[in-house]
Amino acid sequence: MSVDEAKPSAPLRKFFLATAILVVCFGKPLFDLLRIAAKDDLYSYIPLIPLISIYLVWLQKKSLPRLSEPARKLAALFFAGGLTTIAVYLFVVRSASLADEDYLAVTIFAFLLFFTGACCLFFGKEMLRAIAFPIGLLVFMIPFPEFVRHGIETFLQCGSAFVAAGLFKLSGMPVYQDGLMFRLPGFNLEVATECSGIRSSLMLFIMSLLTGYLFLRKPWNRTMLALAVIPLALLRNGFRVFVIGQLCVRVGPEMINSPIHRHGGPLFFILALLPLFLLLIFLRKSERVKSPPQTSKI
């Protein structure tokens, strides 16, 4: 093998070495991240995120540009961000009693900043543009800080209650709504935190990003597909509350403990996938540009 042929592998070896060092330095937060992913259903997807990113890079391995000059200024910016985040954690945040999610949100964010800096340093701008989405997808490794998780759950609870109230009224069922509580004939139903659907909504959002990246070309269409998840999540969860309320009134209050309530999440998740799939087909068809008719010269 010639010296020129061996050159491209040198930056890759350095990148893998730098990544290994990063993993060792952030060993405790990464281990704690796996622990919380095994303990909390909301974060059970986290171990899959790096694997998905690697797979997305592998899919385009034949079309990837050659390694170019390091993007040193961009790398310095990410490294500075990582150092600043660690400094804030060590000297400001660490002294406070943090929940696991808050501590991991800060440390994993710093880890990803350093990792992105390493990508800038060893790959160059052209390669970075090509793999920007797989790198950006790694942000889903970061757990929600407690206040963010609470805000999302509250939004989903209130939005689902609003949708469910509309469905109850459309069905003609007499209902009195008191915040998140529904007073139905012979039964009271509350949209609890556990019923917010945050996990399935997050899965739906990640799926919309992945399908948009794989099957759509225009950034605006990808954005539309991702944003469509918000009303879909509210409609899905509101419909679920409506169905459970109807069953508790029409069949009996014991339906609150039925499988459709306790284990019906996957069914309603599949129902939400259908309109998302139809929107994807519509957006994909809108991107098809018909080639102009060819004219033959005589």
N, C-alpha and C positions, 0 to 999 in steps of 0.2 A: 504494500500500500504506500502511496506517495505521501509526502508531508502535507500537501494541499488537501488530500482526501481525509487526512486525520484531523485537520484543523477544526471542522464543525463539531467533532465529538468532545473537544476540550471544554468549551463553554457548558456543554451538557453535563459533563462530569463535575465541573465546578458548581453547577446549579444543584445537582443531586446532593453534593457534599454540603452545600449551604443549607439545603432543605433538611438534611439529616441533623445538622447542628441546631437548626431552629427547633426541630421536633424534640431534641434532647433538652434544650433550654426551656421549652414550654411543656416539658413532660407532665408536670403536675396538673396544669390547667387542662391539657388534652385528655389526661386520664380522668379527671373530674367531669369533663364534657361527656366522655363515653359512659361514665357512671350515671349522670343525670339523664342521658338518652335512654339508658336501660330502665331507669326508675320512673320517668315521666313520659306518658304516652304522647304528649304534645311534641316532644323532641326525639321520638323514636326514629325519625327519618334522617337525623344528622349524620350517622355513619355512612349513609348512602351518598351524601352530597359530594365528597371528594371522588368517589368512584364514578359518579355520573360525569363530573368535570373531566376526569381522565378519559372516560369513554368518548366524550364529545371531541376532545383533542385528537384521539386516535381515529375517529371517523374521518377527519380531514387531513390525516397525516400525509397523503400524497399531494395535496394541494397547498400545504404549508410553505410559506416563503423560507428562504435560507436565513440562517442566523446573520444578523447585521451588527453594526456598531452599537455598543451598549447605550441605552438611554440614561446617561449618568445623572442628568439634572432631575429627571423624573424619578429615578431610583433614590436620589438624595432626598427628594420630597417625601416619598413613602417611608424611608428610613427615619427621617426627622419626625414624621407623624407617629411612627411606632415608638420611638424613644420618648416623645412627649406624652403619649398615652401611658407608657410604663411609669414615667416620672410622676404623672398625676395620680396613678394608682398607688405607687409606693409612698408618696409623701402627703397625699390628701385623702384618697378614697380608702386606703387600706386601714386607716385608723378607725373608720366607722364600721359598725357591725353590719355587714352586707349579707344578703341572701345569696345562695349559690348562683342563681341566675344573674344577679348584678355583678358579682365578682367575675363570672365567666364571660359576661358580655364585654367587660373591659379587657380582660387578658386575651381572649380569642380575637377580639378586634385588633389588638396590638400584634398578635401573631400573624394575622392576615395582611396587615400593613407591611411587616417585614418580608413576608413571603412574596407579596406583589413587588416590593422593592428588588428582591432577588431576581424575579422574572424580568424586570426592566434592565437590570444590570447584565444579565447573561444572555437574553434573547434579542433585544433590540426592538425598535419601534414597529417594524413591519410584522414581526412575529406577534408582538403584543396586540396589534390590531386584529390579527387573525384569531387569536385565542382570548379576546377580551371577554366574551360571554362566559366561557367556562371558568375564567378567573373570577368574574363578577358573581357567578352562581355560588361561589364559596361563602358569600355573605350570609347564606342561610345556615352556616355552621354556628353563627352567633345566636345564643339564646336571647329571648326578649328580656330586657330589664323588667323588673316587677311592675313599674308604673306603666310601661308600654303594654305589657300583657294585660294588665287591668283595664287600660283604656280600650284595647281591641275587644276584649270580652264584653265590656259595657256597651260599646257601639253595636256589637253583634246581638247582644241581648235586647237592647232597645229597638233596633231595626227589625229583629225577628218578631218581637211583640207587636210592632206596628203592622207588619204584614199579616200576622195571625189575626189581629183584630179586624182588619179589612176582610179577610176570608170568612171569619165568623159572621160578620154583618151581611156579606154577600150570600151566605148560606141560609140566612134567615134565623139563625139561632140567637135567642136572647142572651146577651152577654154584657157584663159590666166590667170595665177595665179600670184597675187601680194600679197604675205604674206597670210593673211586670207581672201583676196578679190578675188572673181572669176569673171572674165569678160566673160560672156556668150553672145551668139548672141541676141542682143536686151535687155539684162538684166544684171545687176551687183548684185552679191550675196556675202554677207559677213558672215563669221562664227563669230557671236558676242559672248560676254561673256554669254549671256542668252542661247545661243545655245550649250554651252559646254557639257551639259548633266551630270553635276556633281551630281545632286540629284539622277537621275536614276542609275548612275554608283555606287554611294554609296549604294543604296538599293540592287543592284545586288551583290555587294561585301559582304554585311551583310548576304544576303540570301545564298551565296556560303559557308560562314563560318558555318551557321546554318545547312545546309543540309550535309556538310562534317562532322560535329560533330555528327549528328544524324544517318547518313547512312554509313559512312566510318570508318574503324578502323585504317588504317595506316596513320601516320602523313604526310608522303610524298605525299600520294594521296590527303589528305585534303589540303595540300599546293598547289598541282597542280590545284585543283579545284578553289581555291581562286585566284591564279595567272592568271588563264584563263580568269578572268573577265576583265583584262586590255586590251588584244587585242579585246575581245568581245565588250567592251564599245566603243573602237575606231571604230570598224567595224560598230557597230549599228549606232553611231552618224554620221559617214562618209556616210553611206548608206542613212540616213535621209536627209543630205544635198544634196546628189546626186538626190534623188527622188524629193525634192522640186525644185532644179534647173531644172530638166527635165520638171516638170510640168509648171514652169514659162516660159520656152522656147517653149514647145510644145503646151500648152493651152493658157497661157497668163500671164503677170506680176502680174495680180490680184491674182494669186494663192499663192503669198507670204502671203496673209491674209486669206487663206483657212483654214478650220478646221484641215487639215492634218499637217499644220505648227503650228497653235496655240494650237491645242489640240491633236496632233498625238503622243505625247510622250508615252502614255500607249501602243499603237499599236506596236511601235518599241521596247518597253521594252519586250513585250511578244515574239516578234521575237528573241530577244537576249536570252530569257529563254530557247528556244528550243535546241540550241547547248549545253548550260550549262547542261540541263537535260540529253542529250545524253551522254555527258562526264561523268556525275555522274553514269549513268547506266553502262558505260564501266568500270569505276574504281571499281564500286561495284562488277561487275562480275569477275574482275581480282583478287579480294580479296577472292573469294570463293575457299576454299581449299577442294579438294575432299578427303574424308576419305579413308585411305588405305583399300584394300579388306581384309575381315576377313578370316582367315584360320581356318578351324575346325580340331581339334586334334582327332585322332582315338585311 
